[in-house]
Amino acid sequence: MPTVLALDQGTTGSTALVVDAGGELLGRGYREFTQHFPQPGWVEHDAEEILKVTLDAVHEALGQAPRTPAALGITNQRETIVVWDRNTGRPLHRALVWQDRRTADRCRALEQRLGAEYIAERTGLVWDPYFSATKIEWLLENVKGLRAKVESGDAVFGTIDAWLVFRLTSGAAFVTDYTNASRTLLFNIHRRAWDEDLLKLFGVPRAGLPEVRPSSGTVGVTDARLFGAEIPISGIAGDQQAALFGQCCWNAGQAKCTYGTGAFLLMNLGSAAHVGAPGGMLCTLACDERGAPVFALEGSVFIAGAAIQWLRDGLGLVAHASETEAIARSVADTGGVYFVPAFVGLGAPYWESDARGTIVGITRGTTGDHLVRAALEAMAFSTRDVVDAMAAVSQTSLSELRIDGGAAANDWLMQFQADVLGVPVARPDLVETTAFGAAGLAGLAVGVWKSGEDFAAGRKYSRFPPKAATDGAYRNWRRAVDTALFWARQGR
């Protein structure tokens, strides 16, 4: 039975999976890498370190499943931008991460000058430092000699997928896919091409950007020296679009939420675009059951699992994320505490880049356990914020939310999420759906799976029906969010 290697390069670590044609997990590798915070609100990664830990994760996974895979699928943290020397492959600056807020003032100035519609009608996005274009602009203006190197063709920009493909093919392929390109603020999602007006606005030379290719289809082969054989790179998708594909949400109205560093909800729209949608919803490109581009609504919560990481690394309240389920069950409620983890601003449906983490309701009786439970509850409440906004835009009420990501393993959180939403939550047997989606896109391209239906065969789900009313708690959550928004807006 043929196998597929899937590489999920995330915000805090890289995961490699080997799966067979029956969907069985045969090998897994994982490595974390360093987070750099040079100034408040700035977030950077070392692209060379990302490559190293990614290769280590792949070798670990392949060591457990030594057959040469038929294909490699790549999925990645989106919007994060890398700049490198095209001749040597050497990064010319640390990668600017999607969480980075250094260009918030520039985004506000552009919105005031050009209006929200200007960017929404072309890209489906909003003026926010979350996206790649203002990061590229910042690099061009602040890295000495970079503009000349880009204009001469000696330096190039790419999202993490493009960086990995370039290095894995030893520079033979400089490509990205539609889903990643649609997150740059430089790509016209209707014409499916780099937008010349936006390139001019941000001063980005076209020669410095990769070729845009379909999400399913071979773009190159890995250097045989890396893994002992040439492996076709046949699937590429941004992490959230890969998860939507891996959840088999191929019909309009189906939706999923991935709990990772942030929480990301996508709803398949099919051929109907909703650009400039109210409620902070984005319109982006996703994949149909063959990997061809379709439209999707997206709502992004910037901080979800990262709040648990902060409780672990910053406060020492937990040693492992897996402890949080037992902690949440150990207390009856949060003791009136509400935690809005807006460490890098608030995403959908608020889009307030100056918001910061806010905790309200603390009393002398508040314990660390209450704060841990409040962090979990925040994931569920912020997900409802986005689901409600998404339903208003699409005029579609969810009958079920499919979920995945690390926090999906927490049964307590999944039940609380169902209670908060008032609809069942469905968790697949393999919660690493992002990597599985990348495997599916790659496998379809080389015939490991003959169709989407073939890929979906055998998927199993655990379902959590709603059991308790949480409307009162949700109203208090909205009060806590209002507090965070007040802090941000009064400070300007």
Secondary structure as GFF3:
##gff-version 3
##sequence-region A 1 492
A	DSSP	beta_strand	3	9	.	.	.	ID=ss1
A	DSSP	beta_strand	13	20	.	.	.	ID=ss2
A	DSSP	beta_strand	25	32	.	.	.	ID=ss3
A	DSSP	beta_strand	44	45	.	.	.	ID=ss4
A	DSSP	alpha_helix	47	64	.	.	.	ID=ss5
A	DSSP	beta_strand	71	76	.	.	.	ID=ss6
A	DSSP	beta_strand	81	85	.	.	.	ID=ss7
A	DSSP	beta_strand	95	96	.	.	.	ID=ss8
A	DSSP	alpha_helix	104	114	.	.	.	ID=ss9
A	DSSP	alpha_helix	116	123	.	.	.	ID=ss10
A	DSSP	alpha_helix	133	142	.	.	.	ID=ss11
A	DSSP	alpha_helix	146	151	.	.	.	ID=ss12
A	DSSP	beta_strand	155	159	.	.	.	ID=ss13
A	DSSP	alpha_helix	160	168	.	.	.	ID=ss14
A	DSSP	beta_strand	175	177	.	.	.	ID=ss15
A	DSSP	alpha_helix	178	181	.	.	.	ID=ss16
A	DSSP	beta_strand	187	188	.	.	.	ID=ss17
A	DSSP	beta_strand	193	194	.	.	.	ID=ss18
A	DSSP	alpha_helix	196	202	.	.	.	ID=ss19
A	DSSP	three_ten_helix	206	208	.	.	.	ID=ss20
A	DSSP	beta_strand	211	213	.	.	.	ID=ss21
A	DSSP	beta_strand	216	221	.	.	.	ID=ss22
A	DSSP	alpha_helix	224	227	.	.	.	ID=ss23
A	DSSP	beta_strand	232	238	.	.	.	ID=ss24
A	DSSP	alpha_helix	239	246	.	.	.	ID=ss25
A	DSSP	beta_strand	255	259	.	.	.	ID=ss26
A	DSSP	beta_strand	263	270	.	.	.	ID=ss27
A	DSSP	beta_strand	282	287	.	.	.	ID=ss28
A	DSSP	beta_strand	293	301	.	.	.	ID=ss29
A	DSSP	alpha_helix	305	313	.	.	.	ID=ss30
A	DSSP	three_ten_helix	321	323	.	.	.	ID=ss31
A	DSSP	alpha_helix	324	330	.	.	.	ID=ss32
A	DSSP	beta_strand	338	340	.	.	.	ID=ss33
A	DSSP	beta_strand	358	360	.	.	.	ID=ss34
A	DSSP	alpha_helix	368	394	.	.	.	ID=ss35
A	DSSP	beta_strand	401	405	.	.	.	ID=ss36
A	DSSP	three_ten_helix	406	409	.	.	.	ID=ss37
A	DSSP	alpha_helix	411	421	.	.	.	ID=ss38
A	DSSP	beta_strand	425	428	.	.	.	ID=ss39
A	DSSP	alpha_helix	433	446	.	.	.	ID=ss40
A	DSSP	alpha_helix	452	456	.	.	.	ID=ss41
A	DSSP	beta_strand	461	464	.	.	.	ID=ss42
A	DSSP	alpha_helix	471	490	.	.	.	ID=ss43
###
